[in-house]
Every structure is written in structure tokens, then in C-alpha cells.
Amino acid sequence: LLRKLLLYGFYTGFDSDNSSGDFSEANHKVAEMLDLDPHQSNRPGKHNGETEIQENGIKRHRTSLPAPMFSRSDFSVWSILKKCIGLELSKITMPIVFNEPLSFLQRITEYMEHIYLINKACSHADPLERMQAVAAFAVSAVASQWERTGKPFNPLLGETYELTREDLGFRFISEQVSHHPPISAFYSEGLNKDFIFHGSIYPKLKFWGKSIEAEPRGTITLELLKHNEAYTWTNPTCCVHNVIIGKLWLEQYGMVEIVNHSTGDKCVLNFKPCGLFGKELHRVEGYIQDKNRKKLCVIYGKWTECLWCTDPTTYETYKKNEKRGGEQKKLKPSEDVIKSENDEADDMPEVQDTVQFIPGSKLLWRINCRPPNSSQMYNFTSFAVSLNELEKGMEAILAPTDCRLRPDIRNMENGNMDVASKEKERLEEKQRAARKERAKDEVEWHTRWFHQGTNPYTGTSDWLYSGGYFDRNFSDCPDIY
């Protein structure tokens, strides 16, 4: 029964769209478990729409959330599931305590945190250097997930999110285009018309007893317009460990192939699994080859720290010396090493080492330092902290389906957990009722900003941007909130 419950819950994101709310006791009791300082929730600062303007005219985005994160130490998946014995699977809704105050559409937007790597790729004349920058961007896209064990909110069908960052030079739009299976489509473009970045994501989830594995589905495409180049790849597999008991931790593993469809160059990256003693935890190794399969450079590092590249001969020489016990120059030990807190066999092993530097290597990317209060903010990066910021006057121009207007996420961010739980249930019920009404009238759901088509570079099925969002004609947007 436990296995079935977990499989059902994780395949539906623990947010059953058939739930009648019979199992909502945990939702309404979450607020009683919190230990929040009421003065912190109302402390002065620029939180909900009062973005500061610097002297140079550039907007300064918020640096903290309105309320600190609550403790999950009093909750576990098992403590919830054991109360569900005898209930129908369709009656179970997991409490909001396991969420983070962002929609999955906003989580996707975190791909853009290291957009400077795309700008680097656009500026390089050498195709090898462009591929190196694109490879670094692909790795950086998953870096924000480190220690982020909170579950983002499942987007409602028709939900959208837009982000325009003039300081970073891009704008971004995403839409939840399908509920079963859950599919999120996104499109981003450079404000200087130098790149287009788009794709669709629909992970396939598997339960392995004590861990949940999210196998990526969907193609990610980056087009560098100045160079008339297109790159495609798929993200590595993400696995969350200790879902029943113990400290949650995650790893990324699997092969990622980045293909330059214009030159035939390919970058093959191996996100290594943890292994029995944790020696390979977070490690990434790979190479770039040309269309004739000649290795042009080797890439190595950790997706939680940094990425380096060197020429293949230097790398092979270093590896031979390493086997002979030669001297190894290391970077300073990372202050962010995570250690296991219990002796479970599936726990993350203790890790002492960090990336071993090979002399002569070139740094491709290094992770951004997180804000000092990140642990009290769901381990968000500075970029993630700003994503749900509702600036003054923004409500008048946003689509009514934008995540920032979603009341359950907004209330959770503000520390109003009981209200957030009730709003989450109300939105789910409204979504179910709308689906039943469409079925009754035999009306099909139509996406607003994306359409199903074929990726022009891979020939596979994809969701493509239909255009028109930034014309801001939102008269026919659905009422989902």
C-alpha cells in the first residue's frame, strides 16, 4: 500500500486533481507547527512590489522573502502516508508543508540565472569556445536545484509566468500546456535579438523504495542568431533520496549530449552517480568533439561548484600521473559540502574532497554565492528570491494567469500557511470543476501561447511558441484563480 501511495503521490506531484479534500487535516494543522517570528514577517524592506531604484536607474530586486521558511523537521512523508491507510488513492492530498513558494514554471525560469554564459557564446568567434559556453550554461541550469528539496507547486492548466529582465537582457514566457501528463513549455529571447531559448519539459517519475527519480523528457533548444547556430540537449536525471525517513538530498546523473546542428560538433557530458562511497558525488566529466569525432577538449568539474576545460593530451597525462600517485593540486575545500546525518544505507555518504584542478585548465563557470540567509529561504539563490516579486503596478499589465497572482503561493511566501493550504485546495477544486464542465460540454482545452509541433532541429514532438504574448491582449485568458 505504501508503495502504491508514493507512486501515486509523486506521479501526480502529491496534488491529486481528484482529491475531494477528505485528507486535508495536515494542511490545516501546518500553521500550528510553525515557529515564525511575527515581527520578521512584517519587517521593513522592499518585498511586495516596492522595488528600489538605484542611482544608475537599474532596478534593485528584493534580497529576501517576506517571511522565513518554516521547519519541516516535524513532518515526514511516512507520517502523512500512514494516516492514509484504507483511503482511496484519489482522496489523498499532500500538505503544503512539503512545498516551496514557487510554481514549477518559475523553477524553469531559473535556467536564466547564468544568462551571461549565453552572452559569452554569442560573443565568441570560435565555434569551440561557443560550445564550451553552451555546455557551461547547460550545467549551470541545474545548479540552482542543489539542496532545493522543497517541491514547487504544480502549475494549473493554463497557468503562465513571464519575466523581463532588462538588466540581464532577456524576456521569458512559459505556460502549462497539459495537465495529464503535466507539460510545461517555455520561450525566451534576448532583448538584443541575439538568441532564442525554448523547450518543453515533462519529467517521468519513478519510485525506487527510498528515492524518487525524475527522468527528463522534452527537448531544450538554444539558437544563437548571429552565428546561425542551434544547440539541443536534454537535462540529466534528478533523484531525491530518503523520501521515507532521513535527511532529503538529491543528485543529478546521466549522459547529456549537446549537439550543434550547424557544425556537427557535439558535447558529451557524464553527470556521474554518487556511487557506494560518494567519491563521484556531483561530478561532471565529458568532452567536445567535432563532426569527425575528434576530441577538441575535455570538460570536468561539479554541477554544484564549477566547470573547467583543458585539452585532451593534458587531461590524459594528468590522469596517468594520478594513477601513479602523482601530486594533485586541489582547489580550496568547498564550504558547501553536505554530510549525511544518519546511518541509513541509502543516505548520502560523507564527502571530503572537491574539484581537482588540472594545471592549465580554463574556468568555464562557477556557481553564484547564495545569500547569507538562503537556508531560511528554502535554499533559494538570489535570482530565485526575486522570481515571485510583485512590483508596484505589475498587476495591471500581467496576464491574469501569471504565477505571481496565484493566492496559495503568495500566502505561503508571506507565511500565511493555513490560508495558503485552503487556497491550494480551492484552486484544485476549481480546476476539477472546470475540467468536468468541459467534458460535459465536449469542449477541448486550447493552449493560449504555445502549440504542439515538431522541433525543427531534432524532428521530435515539441511545444513551440505561437507568439503574441507581449502584445498583452489577455482578453481571452482563462479564469484559473
Phi, psi and omega in degrees: 000316180301316180299317180295320179298315181293316179301315180296313184297316183282330177292332180254010179071021183064009180242079183296128177273006172252000185296134178267359181087006180300327180251078181233007181303318181296325179301314186281346179264356182301317184300329181291338183271352186280151177233064185263143174276113183301333179290331179291323182295332183247019182294151181296151179154174182261096186245300188253074173098006180249063180292132180286153174248123179285170181297331180277004176090353180275136181292137176258117183279160185297154184246359177208164177274159180298329181222146181288161178293143175276163180277134175263005187297338181269003182236151172209157178301319182295321180299333178276313186293328183293340177277352185265357183301126180096346178274154174292145180301326183287354182264001190260128173232126180284146183290158184293347183300337182270001183267169165241152187282058173216148171279157177301331177296324176288325177298320178300323182298340180292351170305329188274002183300324182252046183296341178302336178289325174293318178298322176298314180300320180295328186276341184282137176275334182275124180299330178294316179293328176294317179296321178299317180292321178293320177298317178297322178295319180297321179288318182296335183296334180259355185295328183291346181283347182302124181067007179269080183269356174287144182272125175294156179293138173294127178294143172284153178300125182092354178295147181226166171210133176236149176213124174243122178237096180295328180292332179259350173082035178210163167225153193217140176220139177221158181213141172277107189265347179209144178260320175229106356286156179290120180230129177245128179247146181218159179210134178222149178217151177286140179293342176265011179059036182258344178207160170228133182230122185208166179170181176220145186230128174212086184292145175259124186260140178228140179255128184242031178097291180244004181219157176241127183251127178252103179275123185289140172230148180106151184259139174252131185232133175237123179248123175262101192293323181298324182263000181053046182239149176227133179241139177229149176197173175233142183293159176288170177284138177250134181232128176257123183260159176063046181285342179267309182210150181100181181279127178294138172208158184228158175221158176245134177209161180122169180270134176240123178249120177255120185248129171269106187284352179269317183260341185087357176296152181218140173246124179249117182244131178253105171280108190281138174291159187304315184085170187296320184250011176076013184296327184260009185303127177072000186286144175231128176223147179182196184203162173247132179233154177273184184294343177265011178068022174277127180289125182262328177197162178247140180243138179209160179153205177225139181289349176264356186227290188196169181222134181236163173221151178209170180282153185302322181296314178300319181295314181295320178298317180297317181296322178295318178294326180296320179293332179274002179084026181290171181293139179235120179273123183251153168289165178297145182304137180292139177277356186254017179294131179264141179239151178292147181250002176210179187256019179299144184297331182266004180292159177288127180294157176290135183237128184250333187266171176226199184293132176271119184280129176262118183309136180093356181287154178252131178285125179264325185195144172226140183296145177288144174292136178277155180299152185299335180261022184301322182295337176270001181232047175061024183060032178291148167280171177299324179295315181295324180301328185275349191293325182261013179294129180251099184283157182299131180085354184289326182301332183287337184248346180286152169296143181295351180262005185291142182305327183298337182266002183284119190291329181290319178294317181298316181291324177295317179300324181276000178086006179270074191293321182295317177295319180300318180296316180294321179293322178299315178295320179298317180294320178295319179294321178296322178294319178296317181297320179294322179293319178296321180295320177295320179295321180295318181270002181056045179253128179275149176283136178241126177291156186261318190243353180227156176224153180280132181204207182240131176297124186293346184256327181256341182076007180266164180295140183206163173255122187248146181291130181273345180088170172092351184300315186282003167284343174063041170263095186253023185295331184253019177289143181289155176268096185253346181256000000 
